[in-house]
């Protein structure tokens, strides 16, 4: 969320994650596991493309993926 909040605001970032989890994974974000994260990021892509543009969305999603790799 910390990557999305500055771009979308807190509420919209939370709702984007919630919506992507439901659409891409068919379950709420509370049930998302570490293995689901790549699919969740793919689910966020169309929404971010609309809100911040395709190029910026690609950069942000790459930053998030890199951050997640460091945590694992």
NUROSE-431072 format. One record per atom (N, C-alpha, C): residue number from 1; residue in three letters; atom name; x, y, z. Coordinates in steps of 0.001 Angstrom, whole numbers, plus 500000, padded with zeros to 6 digits. Each point is the difference from the previous one (the first is absolute). Example, Ala and Ser with C-alpha at 12.3 -4.5 7.8 and 13.67 -1.06 7.14 Angstrom:
2
+-----+-----+----+--------+--------+--------+
:   k :   r :  a :      u :      v :      w :
+-----+-----+----+--------+--------+--------+
:   1 : ALA :  N : 513190 : 494310 : 507800 :
:   1 : ALA : CA : 499110 : 501190 : 500000 :
:   1 : ALA :  C : 500900 : 501200 : 500000 :
:   2 : SER :  N : 499650 : 501050 : 499280 :
:   2 : SER : CA : 500820 : 501190 : 500060 :
:   2 : SER :  C : 499230 : 501090 : 500730 :
+-----+-----+----+--------+--------+--------+
This chain:
72
+-----+-----+----+--------+--------+--------+
:   k :   r :  a :      u :      v :      w :
+-----+-----+----+--------+--------+--------+
:   1 : UNK :  N : 500822 : 498807 : 500000 :
:   1 : UNK : CA : 499178 : 501193 : 500000 :
:   1 : UNK :  C : 500865 : 501256 : 500000 :
:   2 : UNK :  N : 501166 : 499915 : 500611 :
:   2 : UNK : CA : 500803 : 501222 : 500111 :
:   2 : UNK :  C : 500437 : 500520 : 498637 :
:   3 : UNK :  N : 500079 : 499133 : 498991 :
:   3 : UNK : CA : 500352 : 500453 : 498657 :
:   3 : UNK :  C : 498806 : 500656 : 499307 :
:   4 : UNK :  N : 498819 : 499535 : 500335 :
:   4 : UNK : CA : 498799 : 500494 : 499325 :
:   4 : UNK :  C : 499397 : 501232 : 500662 :
:   5 : UNK :  N : 500110 : 500105 : 501312 :
:   5 : UNK : CA : 499363 : 501116 : 500713 :
:   5 : UNK :  C : 500414 : 501378 : 499497 :
:   6 : UNK :  N : 501282 : 500259 : 499748 :
:   6 : UNK : CA : 500361 : 501342 : 499517 :
:   6 : UNK :  C : 499386 : 500325 : 498635 :
:   7 : UNK :  N : 499714 : 498975 : 499215 :
:   7 : UNK : CA : 499458 : 500214 : 498660 :
:   7 : UNK :  C : 498482 : 500048 : 499971 :
:   8 : UNK :  N : 499375 : 499173 : 500836 :
:   8 : UNK : CA : 498549 : 499839 : 499931 :
:   8 : UNK :  C : 499257 : 500521 : 501217 :
:   9 : UNK :  N : 500709 : 500222 : 501085 :
:   9 : UNK : CA : 499357 : 500317 : 501268 :
:   9 : UNK :  C : 499725 : 498712 : 500757 :
:  10 : UNK :  N : 499846 : 500099 : 501292 :
:  10 : UNK : CA : 499847 : 498832 : 500847 :
:  10 : UNK :  C : 498792 : 499148 : 499676 :
:  11 : UNK :  N : 498842 : 500631 : 499896 :
:  11 : UNK : CA : 498774 : 499248 : 499759 :
:  11 : UNK :  C : 500020 : 499323 : 498629 :
:  12 : UNK :  N : 500392 : 500739 : 498975 :
:  12 : UNK : CA : 500013 : 499443 : 498651 :
:  12 : UNK :  C : 501030 : 498880 : 499880 :
:  13 : UNK :  N : 501156 : 500139 : 500650 :
:  13 : UNK : CA : 501010 : 498940 : 499984 :
:  13 : UNK :  C : 499446 : 498730 : 500642 :
:  14 : UNK :  N : 499336 : 500167 : 501125 :
:  14 : UNK : CA : 499412 : 498853 : 500697 :
:  14 : UNK :  C : 498941 : 499323 : 499129 :
:  15 : UNK :  N : 499158 : 500790 : 499376 :
:  15 : UNK : CA : 498946 : 499455 : 499152 :
:  15 : UNK :  C : 500573 : 499353 : 498741 :
:  16 : UNK :  N : 501090 : 500549 : 499464 :
:  16 : UNK : CA : 500643 : 499409 : 498829 :
:  16 : UNK :  C : 500515 : 498601 : 500324 :
:  17 : UNK :  N : 500632 : 499864 : 501151 :
:  17 : UNK : CA : 500510 : 498695 : 500420 :
:  17 : UNK :  C : 498847 : 499035 : 500246 :
:  18 : UNK :  N : 498974 : 500478 : 500654 :
:  18 : UNK : CA : 498829 : 499170 : 500275 :
:  18 : UNK :  C : 499363 : 499513 : 498697 :
:  19 : UNK :  N : 499788 : 500911 : 499068 :
:  19 : UNK : CA : 499376 : 499658 : 498726 :
:  19 : UNK :  C : 500867 : 499034 : 499200 :
:  20 : UNK :  N : 501313 : 500256 : 499959 :
:  20 : UNK : CA : 500898 : 499118 : 499257 :
:  20 : UNK :  C : 500017 : 498597 : 500601 :
:  21 : UNK :  N : 499974 : 499907 : 501316 :
:  21 : UNK : CA : 499985 : 498686 : 500651 :
:  21 : UNK :  C : 498724 : 499239 : 499644 :
:  22 : UNK :  N : 498885 : 500683 : 500053 :
:  22 : UNK : CA : 498734 : 499342 : 499676 :
:  22 : UNK :  C : 499937 : 499579 : 498536 :
:  23 : UNK :  N : 500476 : 500856 : 499110 :
:  23 : UNK : CA : 499929 : 499684 : 498574 :
:  23 : UNK :  C : 501030 : 498961 : 499580 :
:  24 : UNK :  N : 501236 : 500192 : 500408 :
:  24 : UNK : CA : 501082 : 499130 : 499529 :
:  24 : UNK :  C : 500081 : 498687 : 500765 :
:  25 : UNK :  N : 499677 : 500042 : 501295 :
:  25 : UNK : CA : 500195 : 498819 : 500844 :
:  25 : UNK :  C : 498700 : 499393 : 500502 :
:  26 : UNK :  N : 498908 : 500733 : 499806 :
:  26 : UNK : CA : 498670 : 499534 : 500441 :
:  26 : UNK :  C : 499902 : 499845 : 501517 :
:  27 : UNK :  N : 500770 : 500847 : 500722 :
:  27 : UNK : CA : 499891 : 500001 : 501464 :
:  27 : UNK :  C : 500461 : 501358 : 500528 :
:  28 : UNK :  N : 499597 : 500321 : 501229 :
:  28 : UNK : CA : 500353 : 501302 : 500570 :
:  28 : UNK :  C : 501496 : 500091 : 500303 :
:  29 : UNK :  N : 500527 : 501213 : 500105 :
:  29 : UNK : CA : 501437 : 500174 : 500237 :
:  29 : UNK :  C : 500490 : 499369 : 501300 :
:  30 : UNK :  N : 499121 : 499843 : 500965 :
:  30 : UNK : CA : 500392 : 499384 : 501262 :
:  30 : UNK :  C : 500436 : 498550 : 499809 :
:  31 : UNK :  N : 499547 : 499372 : 498924 :
:  31 : UNK : CA : 500315 : 498597 : 499734 :
:  31 : UNK :  C : 501111 : 499818 : 498965 :
:  32 : UNK :  N : 500613 : 501083 : 499565 :
:  32 : UNK : CA : 501066 : 499931 : 499007 :
:  32 : UNK :  C : 501287 : 499525 : 500677 :
:  33 : UNK :  N : 500672 : 499072 : 499340 :
:  33 : UNK : CA : 501262 : 499477 : 500515 :
:  33 : UNK :  C : 501165 : 500560 : 499192 :
:  34 : UNK :  N : 501193 : 499744 : 500462 :
:  34 : UNK : CA : 501197 : 500472 : 499296 :
:  34 : UNK :  C : 500060 : 499444 : 498578 :
:  35 : UNK :  N : 499538 : 498785 : 499810 :
:  35 : UNK : CA : 500005 : 499400 : 498670 :
:  35 : UNK :  C : 499031 : 500690 : 499044 :
:  36 : UNK :  N : 499007 : 500682 : 500543 :
:  36 : UNK : CA : 498987 : 500677 : 499196 :
:  36 : UNK :  C : 500444 : 501386 : 499523 :
:  37 : UNK :  N : 501059 : 500531 : 500573 :
:  37 : UNK : CA : 500365 : 501391 : 499735 :
:  37 : UNK :  C : 500289 : 500312 : 498533 :
:  38 : UNK :  N : 500696 : 499153 : 499252 :
:  38 : UNK : CA : 500187 : 500329 : 498581 :
:  38 : UNK :  C : 498680 : 500128 : 499242 :
:  39 : UNK :  N : 499070 : 499118 : 500303 :
:  39 : UNK : CA : 498687 : 500054 : 499352 :
:  39 : UNK :  C : 499221 : 501246 : 500455 :
:  40 : UNK :  N : 500151 : 500374 : 501257 :
:  40 : UNK : CA : 499351 : 501208 : 500508 :
:  40 : UNK :  C : 500545 : 501237 : 499285 :
:  41 : UNK :  N : 501305 : 500046 : 499808 :
:  41 : UNK : CA : 500599 : 501138 : 499287 :
:  41 : UNK :  C : 499484 : 500076 : 498567 :
:  42 : UNK :  N : 499851 : 498850 : 499359 :
:  42 : UNK : CA : 499422 : 499982 : 498651 :
:  42 : UNK :  C : 498566 : 500519 : 500020 :
:  43 : UNK :  N : 499284 : 499661 : 501055 :
:  43 : UNK : CA : 498629 : 500475 : 500143 :
:  43 : UNK :  C : 499906 : 501500 : 500215 :
:  44 : UNK :  N : 501035 : 500582 : 500571 :
:  44 : UNK : CA : 500027 : 501448 : 500211 :
:  44 : UNK :  C : 500320 : 500778 : 498717 :
:  45 : UNK :  N : 500649 : 499345 : 499059 :
:  45 : UNK : CA : 500503 : 500685 : 498812 :
:  45 : UNK :  C : 498935 : 500787 : 499221 :
:  46 : UNK :  N : 498849 : 499415 : 499652 :
:  46 : UNK : CA : 499020 : 500767 : 499223 :
:  46 : UNK :  C : 499506 : 501260 : 500731 :
:  47 : UNK :  N : 499775 : 499867 : 501290 :
:  47 : UNK : CA : 499520 : 501135 : 500779 :
:  47 : UNK :  C : 501061 : 501095 : 500075 :
:  48 : UNK :  N : 501244 : 499608 : 500244 :
:  48 : UNK : CA : 501072 : 500988 : 500074 :
:  48 : UNK :  C : 500248 : 500639 : 498648 :
:  49 : UNK :  N : 499884 : 499227 : 498929 :
:  49 : UNK : CA : 500141 : 500580 : 498663 :
:  49 : UNK :  C : 499008 : 501141 : 499796 :
:  50 : UNK :  N : 498796 : 499798 : 500494 :
:  50 : UNK : CA : 498958 : 501022 : 499861 :
:  50 : UNK :  C : 500276 : 501210 : 500877 :
:  51 : UNK :  N : 500387 : 499764 : 501242 :
:  51 : UNK : CA : 500181 : 501100 : 500956 :
:  51 : UNK :  C : 501282 : 500796 : 499781 :
:  52 : UNK :  N : 501095 : 499314 : 499706 :
:  52 : UNK : CA : 501288 : 500713 : 499952 :
:  52 : UNK :  C : 500744 : 499839 : 498682 :
:  53 : UNK :  N : 499435 : 499279 : 499057 :
:  53 : UNK : CA : 500635 : 499804 : 498710 :
:  53 : UNK :  C : 500829 : 498729 : 499971 :
:  54 : UNK :  N : 500106 : 499415 : 498811 :
:  54 : UNK : CA : 500645 : 498698 : 499846 :
:  54 : UNK :  C : 501473 : 500031 : 500389 :
:  55 : UNK :  N : 500717 : 501017 : 499593 :
:  55 : UNK : CA : 501435 : 500059 : 500290 :
:  55 : UNK :  C : 500261 : 500105 : 501498 :
:  56 : UNK :  N : 499299 : 500913 : 500645 :
:  56 : UNK : CA : 500178 : 500180 : 501445 :
:  56 : UNK :  C : 499542 : 498750 : 500763 :
:  57 : UNK :  N : 498921 : 499380 : 499546 :
:  57 : UNK : CA : 499506 : 498771 : 500639 :
:  57 : UNK :  C : 501048 : 498900 : 499916 :
:  58 : UNK :  N : 500633 : 499878 : 498840 :
:  58 : UNK : CA : 501030 : 498972 : 499829 :
:  58 : UNK :  C : 501155 : 500218 : 500972 :
:  59 : UNK :  N : 500413 : 501248 : 500172 :
:  59 : UNK : CA : 501098 : 500331 : 500917 :
:  59 : UNK :  C : 499604 : 499684 : 501437 :
:  60 : UNK :  N : 498821 : 500416 : 500400 :
:  60 : UNK : CA : 499530 : 499781 : 501376 :
:  60 : UNK :  C : 499865 : 498505 : 500292 :
:  61 : UNK :  N : 499430 : 499252 : 499078 :
:  61 : UNK : CA : 499842 : 498566 : 500214 :
:  61 : UNK :  C : 501361 : 499305 : 500080 :
:  62 : UNK :  N : 500970 : 500454 : 499224 :
:  62 : UNK : CA : 501354 : 499442 : 500082 :
:  62 : UNK :  C : 500629 : 500317 : 501355 :
:  63 : UNK :  N : 499779 : 501218 : 500497 :
:  63 : UNK : CA : 500512 : 500376 : 501324 :
:  63 : UNK :  C : 499382 : 499131 : 501092 :
:  64 : UNK :  N : 498707 : 499764 : 499895 :
:  64 : UNK : CA : 499325 : 499165 : 500994 :
:  64 : UNK :  C : 500544 : 498580 : 499944 :
:  65 : UNK :  N : 500147 : 499458 : 498788 :
:  65 : UNK : CA : 500525 : 498638 : 499849 :
:  65 : UNK :  C : 501407 : 499891 : 500582 :
:  66 : UNK :  N : 500827 : 501007 : 499764 :
:  66 : UNK : CA : 501359 : 500008 : 500550 :
:  66 : UNK :  C : 499967 : 500037 : 501518 :
:  67 : UNK :  N : 499137 : 500839 : 500559 :
:  67 : UNK : CA : 499861 : 500072 : 501460 :
:  67 : UNK :  C : 499562 : 498670 : 500590 :
:  68 : UNK :  N : 499088 : 499326 : 499326 :
:  68 : UNK : CA : 499516 : 498708 : 500481 :
:  68 : UNK :  C : 501083 : 498948 : 499938 :
:  69 : UNK :  N : 500831 : 500046 : 498987 :
:  69 : UNK : CA : 501106 : 499038 : 499887 :
:  69 : UNK :  C : 500992 : 500174 : 501139 :
:  70 : UNK :  N : 500227 : 501234 : 500411 :
:  70 : UNK : CA : 500931 : 500281 : 501093 :
:  70 : UNK :  C : 499470 : 499461 : 501328 :
:  71 : UNK :  N : 498681 : 500003 : 500169 :
:  71 : UNK : CA : 499366 : 499544 : 501231 :
:  71 : UNK :  C : 500045 : 498475 : 500105 :
:  72 : UNK :  N : 499915 : 499334 : 498877 :
:  72 : UNK : CA : 499967 : 498520 : 500001 :
:  72 : UNK :  C : 501285 : 499464 : 500412 :
+-----+-----+----+--------+--------+--------+
